[in-house]
Amino acid sequence: MTANAIHQPTLAAHFAQALTRNRDHVAIIDGDAKVTYRALAERVGKLIALFEARGYGPGHRLGVAVPMSLDYLATFMASQIAGLAFAEMPPAMPDETLLHRIASGSLDSVVVDPRAFGARARGFIEAIPVECLVTAAFEGCEAIDGLLDQLEPAPIRCKPAGEFAILSFTGGSTGLPKPQGFTGESAAALATMIMASVPFPLRPVAVVYRTGYQVMQLGLIQTLMRGGTLVTLGNFDLPEISRLGRLHRCNVLFMATRMIYTLADQQDVDWIRGQVQLIFHGGEPITPARLRSAIERFGSIFVASYGSTETGGGSAFLLPDDHDVDRPELLISSGRALPGVEIEIRDEHNRPMPAGEVGEIAVRSPGQMACYIGLPDKTAETVRDGWICTGDVGRIEENGYLYVADRTAFALESNGVKVFPRLVDAQLSEHPAVSIAVTVGIEDSVATNLICAAVTLRPGMQARPKDLQAFLAERPDAIKVDHVLIFDSFPLMAANLKINRPQLVEMVRKELARNRVEVA
């Protein structure tokens, strides 16, 4: 037997096994509907039959502009088992961004939920340049359910996929989002490595509201693999997440980092302690001060993930046992590499560096992307000798813990001194009134990079910009900040709920101008 003949599991195989092993368990709770694995398998089989009837075979690229729901999950699973390449298209994104995904990913067809688009639905559907299916009847278009009623379920039997099983997209924080191709084998490997490392409940029950591939790898896929239950929610709504969590006895949650801050400030979330066993958080670095307060309130139930979209979203994990307030050095860490993942620190010549030295973080993982689709030069810049060069700066200590300083693209230079915004954010977040701090650079009229910290305050707390600057100046490791600006909220990117830095920079620029600071 040659190496090429060795069987490697795919994400499709994981899904097919989940559908056939857990027939009578509840797979999905979607509003008032409780759908067993048996009923889900029937729906997935009918969707596969629909794909076959439409001529969607292995290699076909399917975009799905549907919020998290039964429709979304069934379509995702069916696409994998049928050998299609699946591309998620969050309806909250602007139309032009979604159309860019269709073009840059060379999609062949798109499934749309017109209800999620509201008044935008007609214009968006008319602008789609490929075949479009809708999940609800819309202006003469028959809903998918009507089409499925005419079909018998196809067998749940995996077909060989084309070049890719998943089409994902970079977040866009450092430029126009780029399409990425993942194989079914890489998706399966990452899901399995995460399940082997993280102490999942025997039968997970998870509230899910995000549709990004990297987020789905943090609990959603593993919940299905373990025969657990997914409780769906179309959009992020913290009070509704809390209601559903209590109602359905959920034991797994995923929160964008900034939502951990909000969660710890809520008055009605004591149900979490003792019921929830895991809260995944990621997307942005969490500050130690806010993490400590969350641990003290809810216990050591947090899992922090470090990874880029290119690595599938999970390379290193800070596990619940590492969230130890008596070991504060770990709270600023991103954890250790997953089993099967290698992480190195590289110098400017792409050479490995010794433990404790600071350089660019490089990752080699079975779960990483194959390439940027249609962008060979960008792929060559990022993937070097099989390693993903992340663009993040950090160090690895002798004990294997990774410490991330910041993204290279976010590093600022002011008066010849390099400043990593994440360090300023962490210092400001030690102030009891600060909820979130984000530091950016703004050029002034003489081309000096002003270090500006944008801040939101915790509910009921007050602080003035000069108070926060004085707080920073009193620290022995103080980093000079030129301006502190207080905002009610920050703009977010629809794809991942991360802070939209380009928009925040414009907000800061306008606020400086309003305060008569001359900016470029």
N, C-alpha and C positions, 0 to 999 in steps of 0.2 A: 504494500500500500504506500503510495506517495504522500508527501505532505499535503498536496492539493486535494487529496481524496478524504482527508480527515473532516468529519462533520463538525461544524461550528453552529451553535444555536443562534437563532435570529430573534428579533423582537416579535416577528409574526408567530414564531413557534411558542414563545412565552404566552402570547395572547390566546393562541389556539388551545394550548394546554389549560389555561385558566378557564376558558369557556366550557371545557368538557369535564374538568375535575370537580367543579364546585356548583353543580347544576341547581341545587335548591337553596343556596345561600343568596342573600340580597347583594347584588353587584352595584347597583346605582339607585340612589334616591334623588329624584329629579322633581322638585316641588312636592306634589302629593303622590306622585307615582313611585312605587317601589318595584324595581325591575330585578328579577332573579337572573342568575347566570344562564339558566335555561332560556328565559325569554330574550335575554341579550344575544345569545347565540343565534336564535331564530332571526332577530333583526339584522345581525351582522351577516348571516347567510343570505338574507334577501338583498342586502346592499351589494354583496359580492355578485349575486345574480344580476342586479341592475348594472353593475360595472361591466359584466360580461356582455349583457345585451347592448350596451352602448359602445362596445368595442374597446373598453379600457383594459388593456392587458399589462403584463409586467413592463415596467419602464415608463408607463403613463404617469405624468406629473399632475397631481390633483391639489388645487388650492382649496382651503376650507375657511370661509369667512363666516364663522359661526361662534358664538360665545360658548363658554363651558356649559355643557348640558348633555343629556342623553344623546341628542343628535350628534353632537361633536364627538363624544367618546365612541359611539358605534361606528361612525364614519372613519375615525382614526384606526380602530381595530380592523375594520373591514379592508381598508386600503392596504394595511400591512399584510394581511393574510392573502389578499389578491395580488400582491406583488407590485402595487403602485407606490410611487414616491409621494409622500404626504408633505404639504406645506401649509403651516398655520398662518392665518391672516386675520388678526384681531379686529373686529368691527369698530373698536374705539379708535383705531388709527385713521388719519386723514385719507380721503380717497386717493390722493396722488401717491401716498406711500404704498397703499395696497396695490395700485396699478403698477408701481415700480416693482413690487414683488412678482407680479405676474410676468412682467417683461424680463427682469433680470434672472428669474428662476426658470424661464422658458416653460411656463405652466401650460398644460394642454386643456384643462377644464377647471371650473371653480364651482364649489357649492356655497350658496349664500343664504343666510337667514335674513330675509328682508325686514323682519320685525326689529332686529337689532340695529338697523340702519335708520329707522324712522323716516323722516322727510328726505333723507339722502338716498333712499333705496333706489328710486327710479333712475336718478342720474348715474349712480354707481353701476347698476346692472347694465344700463345702456352703454356705459363706457367699457365694459369688459370685452376684450377682443377675442375671447375663446368661448367655447360652449359653457353655458351656465345652468346649473340645477338649483332649485330653491327648496327650502325646508318648509315653507308655508306658501299657499296659493297667493299669487301676486300678478295682477294685471295680465291675465290670460295665460300665465305660466302655471302648469300643474305642479302641485307640491310633490315632493319625493314620496310621502306616505301613500298618495294615490297611485304612484307608479309601483310601489312595493306591494300593494294589495293585489296586483295582477301577476305576481311572481311567486314561485316556490323557492324556499331557501336553498342556496347552493351548499354543498358539503363544506364543513370547516376544515379545509385542507390547504396547507400553505403552498403557494406557487413561488417559483424562483423569482426573486426581485430583479429589477434592472440594475443599473449602475448604482443608484442610491435608493434608500428606503425613506429617508427623512431629508427634507430641504429646510434648513434653518437659516436665520439671518442674524448678522451682527446687530448689536444694539443701536449703533448709529451715534454713540457719544463722541467718536473721534472722526466722523465723516459719514458719507452716504452708506446705508446698510448694504452689506455684501452677502450674497447667497452662499450657503455652505452645504456641502453634500456629506451625509452620513450613511454608512451601509447598515443593513439590518443586523449584521454581526457586531458592529461597534456599538450600536444602541443596546443590544442584548448584553454585551459584555459590561457596559457601564452600569446598567440596571442591576446586574448580578453582583458586581463588585460593591456597589452601594449597599445592597441588601446584606452582603456578607460582613460589612463593617459596622453598620448602624443597628442598634438594638431595637428593631421594629417590634411592635406588639404581635402576638401570635395571630390575631385577627384584626388587622387595622381597620379603623373607621375614620376616614379623612374628609374634611371639608376642602373642596377644590374650587377655585374661582379663576385660575389663570390657565392659559392654553399654550404657553411657550414650551418648546421641547425641553429646554434646560430645566424648567420648573417641574415639568412632568416627571423628569428623572429623579426628582427629590420627593418621592413618596407615592405619587399617583401610580406609576407603573408597578412598583413593588406591592402596593395594595391589591391590585388585580392579580399579581402573581401569587399572593398569599391567600386569595379567595376572600378578601375583605370587601368593604363597602365604601363607595365614593359618594359623598353628598355634594351635589353640584350647586353652584351659584354663578349667575351670569356675569356679575361684576363685583369688584371689591366693595364691600359694605361691612364695616367692622361690627356694628350692632347686629346685623343679620348673621354674620359668621358666628357671633356669640350665641345668638338664639338657636341656630341650627346645631351648634356644638353641644349646647345643653340638651336640646330635644332628642338628638340621636346618639348621645353618649359618645361623641367623637373623642378619639385618643391620639390623633395625629393632625397637626396644623402646619401650614406653610405661611410665613409672613415675610414680606419685603422688610428689609432692615428698619426703615423708618417707622414701620407699623409696630415693631417691638416697642419703640419709644411710646407710641400712642397707647398701645395695649397696657403697658405698665402704669399709665396715668389714669386708666379707666377705674370707675368705682364698682362696676357690676360684673367683674370677671373672676371672682373668687372660685367659681366652678372649675376653673382650669386646674388649680392645685389638687392633686389626688386623682383627677380623671384623665387629663392629657399626659401622655407619656413622652411625646416628641413634638417639639416645635422647630421646624427647619427655618432658618433665616439666611438670607443671602442677597446678592445684588449690589450691595454697597457695604463698606466696612462699618461695623458697629463700634461705638466708642466704649471703652471699658467702664466708665462711670454708669452709663445707661444699662449696660449688660449686667453689672453688679446689682442694680436695683431690680432688674427683671428676675434675676436668679433668686434674690432674697424674697421676692413676692411669690414666685411660681415654683421654685425649686430648680434643681439641675436637670432640666428636661430639654435643653436647647442643643441643636446641632447646627453649627456654622459651616457653610460650604464655601470653598474657594475654587474658582475655575473661570475660564473664559468661555464664550460661546464656542470657540474653536475646539475646546477640549470636551464639549458636551455639557459643561456647567459644573462638573464635579471632579476635582483632582485631589484636593486635600480637605479633610474634615476635622473640625474641632468637636469631639463627641461629648455627650452629656457628662461623663466622668471628668472631662477636661474643664468643664465650666465650674471651676472651684474658686470661690471667693478667697480662700486661704492661699491660693497660688496665683496671685495677681499677674505674674509674668505670662501665664497662659491665656489670660483674658484678652491680651493684645495680639495673640497668635492666631494664625489661620489653620492651626492643626497640623496633622501629619498626612502624608500621601496615602491614598487608598491602596489596598492590596492590589498589586499588578500595575500600579502607576509609578513612574519615576519622575522626580523633580530635581533639577539642578539649577545652580546659580551660575550665570555666564558673564564673562567680561565683554568689553567692547569688541574683542576679536572672536567672540563666540566660543571661548575656552572655559571649561568648568573651573569654578573658584572654590577655595577651601571653606569649611564650615565657619560661620560668623562673618564672612565677607559679604558686602552688599553689591549686587549686580542685577542683571535682568533674569527673570524667572523663566525657565524653559521646562516644558512638560512633554513626556512621552507616555501615551496611554492607549490601551486597546479601544477606548471609547472616543478617541478624537476624530475630527472630521477627516474626510479624504482629501478635500480641496475646497477652495473657493470656486464656485461654478462659473466657468467662462472667464476666469481671471488668472491665467497661469503665472503672470508676473507677480501678482499679489500673493499667490500661493507660495511661490519661490521665496518671497521676502519673509513669510511667516513660518513655513515648514522647512526646516533645515536638517538634512540627514535624519528625517523621521521625527524630529523634535518640534513641538509648537513653541515658537518664541513669542511669549505672551504680551510683551510691551509693558509688563509690570516690573517694578523694582522691589527687591526684598533680599532676605538672607535666610539661611537654614542653620540652626544651631546643631551641636553635636548630637543632641537627643532626637533629632529629626523634625522638630517643630519649625514650621515655616512662618516667617514674619514679613508681611507685605508692607512696604513703605507707601507706595502709590503707583498709579500708572505713569509711565514715562511721559505721556502726552500731557498729563496734568501738572508736572513739575514746573515750578515758577522760578524765575531768577530776578532778583532785585538788588541793585547796587553790587553786583558780582557775587551774591550769595544765593545758593540754590535752596529753595523752600519746597517741601512736600506738603501740599494742602492737608493731607490726612492727619499730619501731626498737629497742625493748628486746630483742626476740627476736634481732635481728641482733647486738647488742652481746654478749649472753650467749653466743651461738653461737661467738664468737671464742675462748671458753675451751676449751682442748684436751679437757677432760673432758665437755663438754656435747654431747649428740646433738641433742636438739630442745628448744626453749624456746617456750612459749606464755604470753603475758601477758594477764591478765584483771583486771577491777575487782570488788572486793567491798565492799559498804557495811558499815561497822562500826556499833557501837551508837549513835554520835552522827552517823550519816549522812555520814561522811567516806568518800570512795571510796578504799579501799586498793588500791595497785598491787601485784599479786601475780604473780610469775613462776613458772609450773610448768615443771619441767625433767625430762628423762630423760637418763641418762648413757650415754656410749659404752661398749661392752663392755670389761671389764677396767679401767675408769677409776674413780677415786673423787674426790669433792669434797663438801664440807659446804656447807650453805646460807650460812653466814657467809663461807666462802671466796668464793663466787660474788658475794655482795653487796660484798665488799671489792674484787673484780675490777672490778665495775661502777663503784664509787666512785673508782677510780684513773684512770678515763678522763677526758680533758679535756672531752668532750661528754657526761658522765655524766647519766643520767636516774635520778632517785630512785625506788627500788623499796622498798616497805615490807616485803615478805616474799618469800623464795625458798623454794619447796617442791619436793622431789625425789620423783618417782614412778617406778615400774617401767615403766609404759606409760600411754598416753592412750586414752580411748574414741574410737571412730571411727564415722562415719555409714556405714551399709551401702550407701547409694546411690553414694557417690563416694570412700570411704576418707579423706575429710577428717576432721580432728579435730572431734569433737562438742563444741562449745563449751558449750552448756547443761549437758551432763553433766560436763564438766571443771570448770565453775564450781561445781557441787555438790560435786565431789571436793575442790576447794580450800576451799570453805566448811567442810566436815566436818573437814578437816585443821587448819584454823585453830582451829576449836572444840576439837579434841582438844589443841591446843597452848595452849588457854585464852585465845585471842584472842576478844574479844566482837564478834560479827558480828550484823548485823540479821537 
